[in-house]
Amino acid sequence: MNKNLWLLALAQGFYLTNNITFIAINGLVGLSLAPMSWLATLPVMGYVLGSALSTTLVAQVQKRVGRQGSFQIALVISFIASLTCAYAATHQHFWLLNVGTLIAGFYNANAQLYRFAAAELAQKTAKEKAISWVLAGGLLGAVAGPNMANHTQFWFEQAFVGAYISLAIISIFGLLAISWIDFPKRAEQEIQAAGRPLAEIMRQPLFIICTATAALSYGVMNLLMAGTPLAMDICKLPFEKTAIVLEWHVIGMFAPGFFTGNLIQRFGILLIMRLGVVIYAIAIAIALSGETFSHFLIALFLLGVGWNFLFTSSTTLALKAYRPEERDKAQGAINFFVFSFTAVSSFSSGLLITSQGWYMLGWGSIAPLILIMLALVWLSSKKEWTLSA
């Protein structure tokens, strides 16, 4: 860990503070403002949909102004979006709230590239550890996000307006952290080189598997996480309990980052991915077994750990699927599929919670998990890719 990686880990923490706070409050604010209850998680979906729609633009901006310039622009947009959401919540404008979260998606699409930037800031032999440690910076968000949402809940007459204003301030801190990082300059020939067509890159078995695993694992995690605040509210559990559950969920997501890179180096990517699937299955089984505070707490914590193993591994695997000059379009394509699937899961979460209940979310998580298992079995059959992984 060098100075640049520490600062990037700090920026990751500020990003997760934003991300987790949005997840914690957008569904509840949406429920209070939506014309129909099944539209409650539309602001959550707007955040992820905005991210998906931004992926191509982000790739172009990153190529034109570099990592640092793009990350800085995104944080300015995050500042504006947070204040827009605060205004919408204050004046009870449901659709303006969705516009604010949609705009914030540009920041989300950029910040999802922090994990790839980590590999570029590390030595060649330490890329797995760099990705893992920068993702571990999300622990700051694990503690700050839910607690900030809880403690700022009633700062103003309208609930959670204070949380949105706090996120605007967090964006400024993130901007400072990014501005102090010395990102490596790309060679001019690398910037100008076109590389292979995107369609050719996407046809590779390795690219298909790392993208599918990242998208499906993120979608399953988001389906349950986005629905948790609404489910616990329906179960008459206070928001203080919800904040604790989300805090431990995000601790589960990022605390393993301190050793996931070492595990990948020692046991291989595929074994850690299989372990992530097993932990996901246990989490879903616990989620289906009850609706008490303990069930929510344990299920969401294990869900976070499983996500860490799958997402860190798929990110590391993705580095083998493209050349340096293909970086922007390949990473943009991966994130597009991740955000698209997560957008569907965000909307589905609110629809299922308000119409069918918490248990339907658990059963709905099983199909994507089976697809991940089948994808890993297929990759294992491709010996040339297994050896390189």
C-alpha positions as CSV (number, residue, x, y, z in Angstrom):
1,M,0.0,0.0,0.0
2,N,1.5,3.3,-1.1
3,K,0.2,6.8,-0.7
4,N,-1.9,6.7,-3.8
5,L,-3.6,3.4,-2.8
6,W,-4.3,4.8,0.7
7,L,-6.0,7.8,-0.8
8,L,-7.9,5.7,-3.3
9,A,-9.1,3.5,-0.5
10,L,-10.2,6.6,1.4
11,A,-12.1,7.8,-1.8
12,Q,-13.7,4.3,-1.9
13,G,-14.8,4.8,1.7
14,F,-16.5,8.1,0.8
15,Y,-18.1,6.5,-2.3
16,L,-19.5,3.7,-0.2
17,T,-20.8,6.2,2.4
18,N,-22.7,7.8,-0.5
19,N,-23.8,4.4,-1.9
20,I,-25.0,2.9,1.3
21,T,-26.8,6.0,2.5
22,F,-28.7,6.1,-0.8
23,I,-29.7,2.5,-0.5
24,A,-30.7,3.0,3.2
25,I,-32.9,6.1,2.6
26,N,-34.0,6.3,-1.0
27,G,-36.5,3.5,-0.7
28,L,-38.0,4.9,2.5
29,V,-38.1,8.5,1.1
30,G,-39.6,7.0,-2.1
31,L,-42.2,5.1,-0.1
32,S,-43.3,8.4,1.6
33,L,-43.5,10.3,-1.7
34,A,-44.5,7.8,-4.3
35,P,-48.0,8.0,-5.8
36,M,-48.2,4.1,-5.5
37,S,-46.3,2.0,-2.9
38,W,-44.8,-0.4,-5.5
39,L,-42.9,2.6,-6.9
40,A,-41.0,3.0,-3.6
41,T,-37.6,1.7,-4.8
42,L,-37.8,3.7,-8.1
43,P,-35.3,6.2,-6.7
44,V,-32.9,3.3,-5.9
45,M,-33.4,2.0,-9.5
46,G,-32.8,5.5,-10.8
47,Y,-29.4,5.6,-9.1
48,V,-28.4,2.3,-10.8
49,L,-30.1,3.1,-14.1
50,G,-28.2,6.4,-14.3
51,S,-25.0,4.4,-13.7
52,A,-25.8,2.0,-16.6
53,L,-26.7,4.9,-18.9
54,S,-23.4,6.7,-18.0
55,T,-21.0,3.8,-18.7
56,T,-20.3,4.7,-22.3
57,L,-20.0,8.4,-21.5
58,V,-17.7,7.6,-18.6
59,A,-15.5,5.5,-20.8
60,Q,-15.2,8.4,-23.3
61,V,-14.5,11.0,-20.5
62,Q,-11.9,8.7,-19.0
63,K,-10.1,8.4,-22.3
64,R,-10.2,12.1,-23.0
65,V,-9.3,13.6,-19.5
66,G,-7.9,10.5,-17.7
67,R,-8.8,8.8,-14.5
68,Q,-8.3,11.8,-12.2
69,G,-10.2,14.3,-14.3
70,S,-13.2,12.0,-14.8
71,F,-13.3,11.1,-11.1
72,Q,-13.2,14.8,-10.2
73,I,-16.1,15.7,-12.6
74,A,-18.1,12.8,-11.1
75,L,-17.7,14.1,-7.6
76,V,-18.9,17.6,-8.6
77,I,-21.9,15.9,-10.1
78,S,-22.4,13.9,-6.9
79,F,-22.5,17.2,-5.0
80,I,-25.1,18.7,-7.3
81,A,-27.2,15.5,-7.2
82,S,-27.2,15.3,-3.4
83,L,-28.5,18.8,-3.1
84,T,-31.1,18.1,-5.8
85,C,-32.4,15.1,-3.7
86,A,-32.4,17.3,-0.6
87,Y,-34.5,19.9,-2.3
88,A,-36.9,17.2,-3.7
89,A,-37.4,15.6,-0.3
90,T,-37.9,19.0,1.3
91,H,-40.6,20.0,-1.2
92,Q,-42.1,16.5,-1.6
93,H,-41.2,16.1,-5.3
94,F,-41.1,12.4,-6.0
95,W,-40.1,12.7,-9.7
96,L,-37.4,15.3,-8.9
97,L,-36.0,12.8,-6.4
98,N,-35.7,10.3,-9.2
99,V,-34.0,12.9,-11.4
100,G,-31.5,13.5,-8.6
101,T,-30.6,9.8,-8.1
102,L,-30.4,9.4,-11.9
103,I,-27.8,12.1,-12.1
104,A,-25.9,10.6,-9.2
105,G,-25.5,7.5,-11.3
106,F,-22.7,9.3,-13.2
107,Y,-20.7,9.3,-10.0
108,N,-21.5,5.7,-9.3
109,A,-20.3,4.6,-12.7
110,N,-17.0,6.4,-12.2
111,A,-16.5,5.2,-8.6
112,Q,-17.0,1.6,-9.7
113,L,-13.8,2.0,-11.6
114,Y,-11.8,2.7,-8.5
115,R,-11.2,-1.1,-8.2
116,F,-9.6,-1.1,-11.7
117,A,-7.6,2.0,-10.9
118,A,-6.2,0.2,-7.9
119,A,-4.5,-2.4,-10.1
120,E,-2.9,0.4,-12.1
121,L,-1.4,2.0,-8.9
122,A,0.1,-1.2,-7.7
123,Q,3.1,-3.3,-8.7
124,K,2.4,-6.0,-11.3
125,T,2.7,-8.8,-8.7
126,A,0.3,-7.2,-6.2
127,K,-2.7,-6.3,-8.3
128,E,-5.0,-8.8,-6.5
129,K,-4.0,-7.3,-3.1
130,A,-4.4,-3.7,-4.4
131,I,-7.9,-4.4,-5.6
132,S,-8.8,-6.2,-2.4
133,W,-7.4,-3.5,-0.1
134,V,-9.0,-0.6,-2.0
135,L,-12.3,-2.4,-1.8
136,A,-11.7,-2.7,1.9
137,G,-11.8,1.1,2.1
138,G,-15.5,0.6,1.9
139,L,-15.4,-0.2,5.6
140,L,-15.6,3.6,6.1
141,G,-18.9,3.6,4.3
142,A,-20.1,0.6,6.4
143,V,-19.8,2.6,9.5
144,A,-20.4,6.2,8.3
145,G,-23.3,5.5,5.8
146,P,-26.0,3.8,8.0
147,N,-25.0,5.9,11.1
148,M,-25.1,9.1,9.2
149,A,-28.5,8.3,7.8
150,N,-29.7,7.4,11.3
151,H,-28.3,10.5,13.1
152,T,-29.3,13.0,10.4
153,Q,-32.8,11.5,10.0
154,F,-34.6,14.3,11.8
155,W,-32.3,17.2,11.3
156,F,-35.1,18.9,9.3
157,E,-38.8,18.8,9.2
158,Q,-38.8,16.3,6.3
159,A,-37.1,13.0,7.2
160,F,-33.6,12.3,5.7
161,V,-33.1,15.8,4.1
162,G,-30.1,16.1,6.5
163,A,-28.6,12.9,5.1
164,Y,-28.7,14.2,1.5
165,I,-27.0,17.4,2.6
166,S,-24.4,15.4,4.5
167,L,-23.7,13.5,1.2
168,A,-23.0,16.8,-0.5
169,I,-20.3,17.5,2.1
170,I,-18.9,13.9,1.7
171,S,-18.5,14.6,-2.0
172,I,-16.2,17.5,-1.2
173,F,-14.0,15.2,0.9
174,G,-13.9,12.7,-1.9
175,L,-12.9,15.4,-4.3
176,L,-9.9,16.3,-2.1
177,A,-8.8,12.7,-1.8
178,I,-8.9,12.1,-5.6
179,S,-7.1,15.4,-6.3
180,W,-4.1,14.3,-4.2
181,I,-3.6,11.0,-6.1
182,D,-0.8,10.7,-8.6
183,F,-2.4,8.6,-11.3
184,P,0.0,7.0,-13.9
185,K,0.0,8.8,-17.2
186,R,-1.0,6.6,-20.2
187,A,1.3,6.4,-23.1
188,E,0.0,8.4,-26.1
189,Q,0.1,5.3,-28.4
190,E,-2.0,3.4,-25.8
191,I,-4.6,6.2,-25.9
192,Q,-4.7,6.4,-29.7
193,A,-4.7,2.6,-30.2
194,A,-8.1,1.2,-30.9
195,G,-7.5,-2.4,-29.9
196,R,-9.9,-5.2,-30.8
197,P,-13.5,-4.5,-31.5
198,L,-15.7,-4.6,-28.4
199,A,-17.7,-7.5,-29.8
200,E,-14.6,-9.6,-30.2
201,I,-13.5,-8.8,-26.6
202,M,-17.0,-9.7,-25.3
203,R,-17.1,-13.1,-27.1
204,Q,-14.2,-14.4,-25.0
205,P,-15.3,-17.1,-22.5
206,L,-13.2,-15.3,-19.8
207,F,-15.0,-12.0,-20.4
208,I,-18.4,-13.6,-20.4
209,I,-17.8,-15.3,-17.1
210,C,-16.2,-12.4,-15.3
211,T,-19.0,-10.1,-16.5
212,A,-21.8,-12.5,-15.7
213,T,-20.4,-13.3,-12.3
214,A,-20.0,-9.6,-11.4
215,A,-23.5,-8.7,-12.7
216,L,-25.4,-11.6,-11.2
217,S,-23.6,-11.4,-7.8
218,Y,-24.1,-7.7,-7.6
219,G,-27.8,-8.1,-8.6
220,V,-28.5,-10.7,-6.0
221,M,-26.8,-8.7,-3.3
222,N,-28.7,-5.5,-4.3
223,L,-32.1,-7.3,-4.5
224,L,-31.9,-8.2,-0.9
225,M,-30.0,-5.1,0.3
226,A,-32.4,-2.7,-1.4
227,G,-35.4,-4.5,0.0
228,T,-34.1,-4.7,3.6
229,P,-35.1,-1.2,4.8
230,L,-38.6,-1.7,3.4
231,A,-38.9,-5.2,4.8
232,M,-37.8,-4.2,8.2
233,D,-40.1,-1.2,8.2
234,I,-43.0,-3.5,7.3
235,C,-42.0,-5.8,10.1
236,K,-42.2,-2.8,12.5
237,L,-38.5,-2.8,13.3
238,P,-37.1,0.7,14.0
239,F,-34.7,2.4,11.6
240,E,-32.0,2.1,14.2
241,K,-32.1,-1.7,13.8
242,T,-32.1,-1.2,10.0
243,A,-29.0,0.9,10.3
244,I,-27.2,-1.8,12.3
245,V,-28.1,-4.5,9.8
246,L,-26.9,-2.4,6.9
247,E,-23.7,-1.5,8.8
248,W,-22.8,-5.2,9.3
249,H,-23.8,-6.0,5.8
250,V,-21.3,-3.5,4.4
251,I,-18.7,-4.7,7.0
252,G,-19.2,-8.2,5.5
253,M,-18.8,-6.7,2.0
254,F,-15.5,-5.0,2.7
255,A,-13.8,-6.4,5.8
256,P,-12.7,-9.5,3.9
257,G,-10.8,-7.2,1.5
258,F,-7.9,-7.3,3.9
259,F,-7.3,-10.9,3.0
260,T,-9.3,-11.8,-0.1
261,G,-6.3,-10.8,-2.4
262,N,-4.1,-13.2,-0.4
263,L,-6.6,-16.0,-0.6
264,I,-6.9,-15.5,-4.4
265,Q,-3.1,-15.7,-4.8
266,R,-2.9,-18.8,-2.6
267,F,-5.9,-20.8,-3.7
268,G,-6.8,-19.4,-7.1
269,I,-9.6,-17.3,-8.4
270,L,-12.1,-20.1,-9.2
271,L,-12.0,-21.7,-5.7
272,I,-12.7,-18.3,-4.1
273,M,-15.6,-17.7,-6.5
274,R,-17.0,-21.1,-5.6
275,L,-16.7,-20.3,-1.9
276,G,-18.6,-17.0,-2.5
277,V,-21.4,-19.0,-4.1
278,V,-21.6,-21.3,-1.1
279,I,-21.8,-18.3,1.3
280,Y,-24.5,-16.7,-0.8
281,A,-26.5,-19.9,-0.6
282,I,-26.2,-20.0,3.2
283,A,-27.3,-16.3,3.4
284,I,-30.4,-16.9,1.2
285,A,-31.3,-19.9,3.4
286,I,-31.2,-17.8,6.5
287,A,-33.2,-15.0,4.8
288,L,-35.9,-17.5,4.0
289,S,-36.0,-18.9,7.6
290,G,-37.4,-15.9,9.4
291,E,-38.1,-12.1,9.6
292,T,-36.6,-11.3,13.0
293,F,-33.8,-8.8,13.5
294,S,-31.3,-11.7,13.9
295,H,-32.3,-13.2,10.6
296,F,-31.9,-9.9,8.8
297,L,-28.5,-9.3,10.5
298,I,-26.9,-12.7,9.9
299,A,-28.3,-13.1,6.3
300,L,-27.1,-9.6,5.2
301,F,-23.7,-10.0,6.8
302,L,-23.1,-13.3,5.0
303,L,-24.5,-11.8,1.8
304,G,-21.8,-9.2,2.1
305,V,-19.0,-11.7,2.6
306,G,-20.2,-13.8,-0.4
307,W,-20.3,-10.7,-2.5
308,N,-16.8,-9.7,-1.6
309,F,-15.4,-13.1,-2.7
310,L,-17.3,-13.1,-6.0
311,F,-16.8,-9.5,-6.9
312,T,-13.1,-9.2,-6.0
313,S,-12.5,-12.5,-7.9
314,S,-14.4,-11.4,-11.0
315,T,-12.6,-8.0,-11.1
316,T,-9.2,-9.8,-10.9
317,L,-10.3,-12.2,-13.6
318,A,-11.4,-9.3,-15.8
319,L,-7.9,-8.0,-15.9
320,K,-6.9,-11.0,-18.0
321,A,-9.7,-10.4,-20.6
322,Y,-8.5,-7.2,-22.3
323,R,-5.3,-5.4,-23.3
324,P,-4.2,-2.0,-21.8
325,E,-5.5,0.0,-24.9
326,E,-8.9,-1.8,-24.6
327,R,-9.3,-0.8,-20.9
328,D,-11.9,1.9,-21.2
329,K,-14.4,0.1,-23.4
330,A,-13.9,-3.2,-21.8
331,Q,-14.4,-1.9,-18.2
332,G,-17.3,0.2,-19.5
333,A,-19.0,-2.9,-20.9
334,I,-18.5,-4.8,-17.7
335,N,-20.0,-2.0,-15.6
336,F,-22.9,-1.6,-18.1
337,F,-24.1,-5.2,-17.5
338,V,-23.5,-4.9,-13.7
339,F,-25.6,-1.7,-13.5
340,S,-28.3,-3.0,-15.9
341,F,-28.9,-6.1,-13.9
342,T,-28.7,-4.2,-10.6
343,A,-31.3,-1.7,-11.9
344,V,-33.7,-4.5,-12.6
345,S,-33.1,-6.0,-9.2
346,S,-33.6,-2.6,-7.5
347,F,-37.0,-2.1,-9.1
348,S,-37.9,-5.8,-8.6
349,S,-37.0,-5.5,-4.9
350,G,-39.6,-2.8,-4.2
351,L,-42.2,-4.5,-6.4
352,L,-41.8,-7.9,-4.6
353,I,-41.6,-6.4,-1.1
354,T,-44.8,-4.4,-1.4
355,S,-46.7,-7.1,-3.2
356,Q,-45.3,-10.4,-2.1
357,G,-43.2,-9.9,0.9
358,W,-39.6,-10.6,2.1
359,Y,-39.7,-14.3,1.4
360,M,-40.3,-13.8,-2.3
361,L,-37.0,-11.8,-2.5
362,G,-35.2,-14.9,-1.1
363,W,-36.7,-17.2,-3.6
364,G,-36.0,-14.8,-6.4
365,S,-32.3,-14.8,-5.5
366,I,-32.0,-18.5,-6.2
367,A,-32.2,-18.4,-10.0
368,P,-29.3,-15.9,-10.5
369,L,-27.2,-18.0,-8.0
370,I,-27.8,-21.1,-10.1
371,L,-26.6,-19.2,-13.2
372,I,-23.4,-18.2,-11.4
373,M,-22.8,-21.8,-10.5
374,L,-23.3,-23.0,-14.1
375,A,-21.0,-20.2,-15.3
376,L,-18.2,-21.4,-13.0
377,V,-18.7,-25.0,-14.1
378,W,-18.5,-23.9,-17.7
379,L,-15.3,-21.9,-17.1
380,S,-13.7,-24.8,-15.3
381,S,-14.3,-26.9,-18.4
382,K,-12.3,-24.4,-20.5
383,K,-8.8,-25.7,-19.5
384,E,-6.9,-22.9,-21.2
385,W,-8.8,-20.3,-19.3
386,T,-8.6,-22.2,-16.0
387,L,-4.8,-22.5,-16.2
388,S,-4.4,-18.8,-16.9
389,A,-6.8,-17.9,-14.1
